[in-house]
Amino acid sequence: MSELAINIVGRYAAGGAFGSAEKDLNKVAAAGKSASMSLAGIGASIKNVGTGLTAAVTLPLVGLGLPGALFFTLQRLQRSRSQHEKT
């Protein structure tokens, strides 16, 4: 076999291997994009859950806590006034 024939056969063999590797890398890249999109969707869902919890749970609790805090503060003020007036 001549040197030219070996060179041509080698190029075709290498070209096939590189083509196969390129196809595999493209599959990996596509899978990575798909996984990234899935993670982005999960992140958006988690953000929506957090927003919903804030609106449904946290804000009402704060709304309930403020009047209670004001009530106890006013009670303390009245107690301190009445004690101050007694003295």
N, C-alpha and C positions, 0 to 999 in steps of 0.2 A: 504494500500500500504506500502510495506516495505521501510526501509531506503535505501536499495540497489537500489530498483526500482526508487525511487525518485532521487537518485544520477545519475543513468544512464540516465533517462529522462532529467534531468537538464543539463547534459553534452552534449547530442544531441541537445537540444534547444540552449545552449550557442554556441556550435560549428557551428550551422546553422547561428546564428546571426554574429559570427565572420567571417564566410566565406562570408556572404553577405557584411559585412563591408569591408572586404579585396577586394572583387570585385569592390565595389564602389570606394575605394581608388586607385585601379589600373586604373580605368576609369579616375579619377581626374589626376593622374600622367601622363597618356597618353595625356590627353587634355593639360596639362601644357607643355609637351614636344612639342606638335604640335604648341601651341601658341609661345613657345620660338623659334621654327624653323621659324615660320611666321615672328616674329619680327626680327630675324637675316636676313631674306630675305629682309625685308623692309629696314633695316639698310644698307645692301649692295646696294640696289637700290638708296637710298639717297646718298650714297658715290659716286656712278657712276654719278648721276646727278651733284653733286658738282664738280667732276673732269671734266665733260663735260662743265660745266659753266666756269670753270677756263680756259680751253683751248679755248672755243669759245668766251668768253666775256671779261674776265679780261686781258688776255695776249694781245689781240688786243688793248684794251684801254690803257694799259701801253705802248704798241708800238707806239700808236698815241701821247701819252702824253710826251714821252721823246723828240722827235724832237721839239715839241712846247716849252717845257721847255728850251731846248738848244737855240732855236731861241730867246726867250725873254731874256735869260741870255746874249747872244751875243749882243743883242740890247742895253741892259743896259751898258755893257762894252764899246760899241762904244760911247754911250752918255756921259759916264763919261770921256772917253778919249778926246772927242771933247770939253767938258767943261773944262777939265784940260789944254788942249792945248790953249784955248782961254785966260786963265788967266795967 
